[in-house]
């Protein structure tokens, strides 16, 4: 990877990692108000997440852990995997429940795809069939 591309990847990784970690910490500590939906479907969706008693903390924890993992180059691929489920939900929520297809959803997905492409070599064993469980001695 060229030096310029490596710097760009590092900046994007750090910005995304900090944004996700701060979002996760805010979700757990409730420092700032979180969006709760603007349409009846969006409001009902968030109400059900809150009513479950565990989904909001679970999402916040996944954002916090995934964001912290992104901050370190060695653990960035694991952070991308941890963040993948909520990142799929964000644009689907925006497009289907809020009827706003061009909010943060495409941007969040683009960042995820960019970073996944930059770390594609780390994911190669997942698709190659070469991975094997450790041998017990």
DRENDO-1510 file (C-alpha; in Angstrom, 1 decimal, always signed):
<recs>
REC; n; res; u; v; w
REC; 1; UNK; +0.0; +0.0; +0.0 .
REC; 2; UNK; +1.4; +3.4; -0.9 .
REC; 3; UNK; +2.3; +5.9; +1.8 .
REC; 4; UNK; -0.5; +8.3; +0.8 .
REC; 5; UNK; -3.1; +5.5; +0.8 .
REC; 6; UNK; -2.0; +4.2; +4.1 .
REC; 7; UNK; -2.3; +7.7; +5.6 .
REC; 8; UNK; -5.8; +8.1; +4.2 .
REC; 9; UNK; -6.8; +4.7; +5.5 .
REC; 10; UNK; -5.4; +5.6; +9.0 .
REC; 11; UNK; -7.3; +8.9; +9.1 .
REC; 12; UNK; -10.6; +7.3; +8.0 .
REC; 13; UNK; -10.1; +4.5; +10.4 .
REC; 14; UNK; -9.4; +6.8; +13.3 .
REC; 15; UNK; -12.3; +9.1; +12.5 .
REC; 16; UNK; -14.7; +6.2; +12.2 .
REC; 17; UNK; -13.3; +4.6; +15.3 .
REC; 18; UNK; -13.7; +7.7; +17.4 .
REC; 19; UNK; -17.2; +8.4; +16.1 .
REC; 20; UNK; -18.4; +4.9; +16.9 .
REC; 21; UNK; -16.7; +4.8; +20.3 .
REC; 22; UNK; -18.2; +8.2; +21.2 .
REC; 23; UNK; -21.6; +7.1; +20.0 .
REC; 24; UNK; -21.4; +3.8; +22.0 .
REC; 25; UNK; -20.2; +5.6; +25.1 .
REC; 26; UNK; -23.1; +8.1; +24.7 .
REC; 27; UNK; -25.6; +5.2; +24.3 .
REC; 28; UNK; -24.3; +3.6; +27.5 .
REC; 29; UNK; -23.9; +6.7; +29.6 .
REC; 30; UNK; -26.7; +8.8; +28.1 .
REC; 31; UNK; -24.6; +12.0; +28.1 .
REC; 32; UNK; -26.5; +13.6; +25.1 .
REC; 33; UNK; -30.0; +12.9; +23.7 .
REC; 34; UNK; -30.1; +10.1; +21.1 .
REC; 35; UNK; -32.4; +10.3; +18.0 .
REC; 36; UNK; -35.6; +8.5; +18.6 .
REC; 37; UNK; -37.3; +8.5; +15.2 .
REC; 38; UNK; -39.4; +11.1; +13.4 .
REC; 39; UNK; -42.0; +8.9; +11.7 .
REC; 40; UNK; -44.6; +6.7; +13.4 .
REC; 41; UNK; -42.7; +3.6; +12.2 .
REC; 42; UNK; -39.3; +5.0; +13.4 .
REC; 43; UNK; -40.8; +6.0; +16.8 .
REC; 44; UNK; -42.3; +2.5; +17.2 .
REC; 45; UNK; -39.0; +0.9; +16.2 .
REC; 46; UNK; -37.1; +2.8; +18.9 .
REC; 47; UNK; -39.9; +2.2; +21.4 .
REC; 48; UNK; -39.5; -1.6; +20.9 .
REC; 49; UNK; -35.7; -1.4; +21.2 .
REC; 50; UNK; -36.1; +0.5; +24.5 .
REC; 51; UNK; -38.9; -1.8; +25.7 .
REC; 52; UNK; -36.7; -4.9; +25.2 .
REC; 53; UNK; -34.4; -3.6; +27.9 .
REC; 54; UNK; -31.2; -4.9; +26.3 .
REC; 55; UNK; -31.1; -3.9; +22.6 .
REC; 56; UNK; -30.1; -0.2; +23.1 .
REC; 57; UNK; -27.2; -1.2; +25.6 .
REC; 58; UNK; -26.2; -4.0; +23.2 .
REC; 59; UNK; -26.1; -1.7; +20.2 .
REC; 60; UNK; -24.2; +0.9; +22.2 .
REC; 61; UNK; -21.7; -1.7; +23.5 .
REC; 62; UNK; -21.1; -3.0; +19.9 .
REC; 63; UNK; -20.5; +0.6; +18.7 .
REC; 64; UNK; -18.1; +1.2; +21.7 .
REC; 65; UNK; -16.1; -2.0; +21.3 .
REC; 66; UNK; -16.1; -1.9; +17.4 .
REC; 67; UNK; -15.0; +1.8; +17.5 .
REC; 68; UNK; -12.2; +1.0; +20.0 .
REC; 69; UNK; -11.0; -2.0; +17.9 .
REC; 70; UNK; -10.9; +0.3; +14.8 .
REC; 71; UNK; -8.5; +2.6; +16.6 .
REC; 72; UNK; -5.7; +0.0; +16.5 .
REC; 73; UNK; -4.5; -1.1; +13.2 .
REC; 74; UNK; -4.0; -4.7; +14.3 .
REC; 75; UNK; -7.6; -5.1; +15.6 .
REC; 76; UNK; -9.3; -3.0; +12.9 .
REC; 77; UNK; -10.6; -6.0; +10.9 .
REC; 78; UNK; -12.3; -7.4; +14.0 .
REC; 79; UNK; -13.8; -4.0; +14.7 .
REC; 80; UNK; -15.2; -4.0; +11.1 .
REC; 81; UNK; -16.8; -7.3; +11.8 .
REC; 82; UNK; -18.3; -6.2; +15.1 .
REC; 83; UNK; -19.7; -3.0; +13.5 .
REC; 84; UNK; -21.1; -4.8; +10.4 .
REC; 85; UNK; -24.6; -5.7; +11.8 .
REC; 86; UNK; -25.5; -2.2; +13.2 .
REC; 87; UNK; -24.0; -0.6; +10.0 .
REC; 88; UNK; -26.4; -2.7; +7.9 .
REC; 89; UNK; -29.3; -1.6; +10.1 .
REC; 90; UNK; -28.6; +2.2; +9.9 .
REC; 91; UNK; -29.3; +2.7; +6.1 .
REC; 92; UNK; -32.2; +0.2; +6.2 .
REC; 93; UNK; -33.8; +2.1; +9.1 .
REC; 94; UNK; -33.3; +5.4; +7.3 .
REC; 95; UNK; -34.6; +4.1; +4.0 .
REC; 96; UNK; -37.5; +1.9; +5.2 .
REC; 97; UNK; -38.8; +3.4; +8.4 .
REC; 98; UNK; -37.8; +7.1; +8.1 .
REC; 99; UNK; -38.2; +7.4; +4.3 .
REC; 100; UNK; -35.0; +9.3; +4.2 .
REC; 101; UNK; -32.6; +7.4; +1.9 .
REC; 102; UNK; -29.9; +10.0; +1.7 .
REC; 103; UNK; -29.1; +10.8; +5.3 .
REC; 104; UNK; -26.1; +9.2; +7.1 .
REC; 105; UNK; -26.7; +5.7; +5.9 .
REC; 106; UNK; -24.9; +5.7; +2.5 .
REC; 107; UNK; -22.0; +7.6; +4.1 .
REC; 108; UNK; -21.6; +5.0; +6.9 .
REC; 109; UNK; -21.8; +2.1; +4.5 .
REC; 110; UNK; -19.2; +3.7; +2.2 .
REC; 111; UNK; -16.8; +4.1; +5.1 .
REC; 112; UNK; -17.3; +0.5; +6.1 .
REC; 113; UNK; -16.8; -0.8; +2.6 .
REC; 114; UNK; -13.7; +1.4; +2.1 .
REC; 115; UNK; -12.1; +0.1; +5.3 .
REC; 116; UNK; -13.2; -3.5; +4.5 .
REC; 117; UNK; -11.5; -3.2; +1.1 .
REC; 118; UNK; -8.3; -1.8; +2.7 .
REC; 119; UNK; -8.2; -4.7; +5.1 .
REC; 120; UNK; -9.3; -7.4; +2.6 .
REC; 121; UNK; -6.2; -9.5; +3.1 .
REC; 122; UNK; -7.2; -10.0; +6.7 .
REC; 123; UNK; -10.5; -11.4; +5.6 .
REC; 124; UNK; -9.1; -13.7; +2.9 .
REC; 125; UNK; -8.9; -16.8; +5.2 .
REC; 126; UNK; -12.6; -16.5; +6.0 .
REC; 127; UNK; -13.4; -17.3; +2.3 .
REC; 128; UNK; -10.5; -19.5; +1.3 .
REC; 129; UNK; -11.3; -22.6; +3.3 .
REC; 130; UNK; -7.8; -22.7; +4.6 .
REC; 131; UNK; -8.7; -21.9; +8.2 .
REC; 132; UNK; -8.6; -24.9; +10.5 .
REC; 133; UNK; -9.2; -25.2; +14.2 .
REC; 134; UNK; -6.1; -25.3; +16.4 .
REC; 135; UNK; -4.8; -28.8; +17.1 .
REC; 136; UNK; -5.2; -30.0; +20.7 .
REC; 137; UNK; -2.1; -31.7; +22.1 .
</recs>
